[in-house]
Amino acid sequence: MDTLTYAVINKALMSTSKAPTFTLYEYRVSPFCVSIRIALQECGANFTSREVNPDKNRTVAFLKRSPFGRLPALVEHRPSGELSIFESSAILLFLSERFNDSSLSFSNLSSKAQTLSWLSFISSGFSEILWKILVETYTCNGEQKNIINSFQDELEFQLDTLDKHLTRRAFLVGDYSVADTLATPLLDLLEYVKTLDLDAYPRIISWRDRLRLRPSYKGAWPSEKQIGC
C-alpha cells in the first residue's frame, strides 16, 4: 500500500470514529424529543443521546444549556466551545439552517415563510389542544367531560382544516419540512384519543403513513424494553 493511499484510508477511519458533533438531551417518550431525534436523522447528524429524568432536579450544568429545564435541548460541540439550543421549534429551525443540503433546508424564502407558519401552528396550536385532551382524558372524572368535549371540538376543527389543506399535497408545504418533522410524533398520539374517528380524515392518515415510511422514523420512538415496560 503506497503512502498516499494509506493516508486517505487513515483519515477516513479517523473521521468515522470521532466524537459525536451533537449531544441531544431528551426524555425518550416525549413526542417533542422524538421530533428532534427524527430531525437529526434526516440531517445525517452524528449525535449522542443523554436521557434526562423529568422527575429529578436539573443540574446546574444542564440549566446552562436549557435555562428553564425543558426538554429537548441540543448542544453542538464546536472548537470554540458549546452552542446550546433549547425549545423544539428553535432546534428544528437551527438544524434546517445548519444542514442546508438536507431535507430540512428551505429552497427559497416563500417555502421558508410557509414552513414557519405551519411550524408555529403545530407547536402552539395543534400540540397544545392535543396535549390537553390526552391529559384530561387520562386524569379525568365525570365533571371534566364538558371540558374534554370542548377541547375535542377544537381538535376536530383543526383536523378538518388540515385534511382539506393536504388535498393534492404530500406534506404541509408540498415538500417535506421541519413542520412535518414536529407533526410526526404528534400524529402518532392521535390513536390515544379514543373518541376520535380518524377515518374521517383520510388525507391526514395518508400523510401520517408517508411520514412513518421515512428512514428517519425508524427507531425514533423508544421500544418497550427501553422504557421499562
ABEGO torsion letter per residue (X at the ends): XBAAAAAAAAAAAAAAABBBABBBBBBAABAAAAAAAAAAAAAGBBBBBBBBBAABBBBAAAAAABAAGBOBBBBBBBAAEBBBBBEAAAAAAAAAAABAABAABBABAAAAAAAAAAAAAAAAAAAAAAAAAAAAAAABBAAAAAAAAAAAAAAAAAAAAAAAAABGBABAAGBBBAAAAAAAAAAAAAAABAABBAAABAAAAAAAAAAAABAAABGABBBAAAAGX
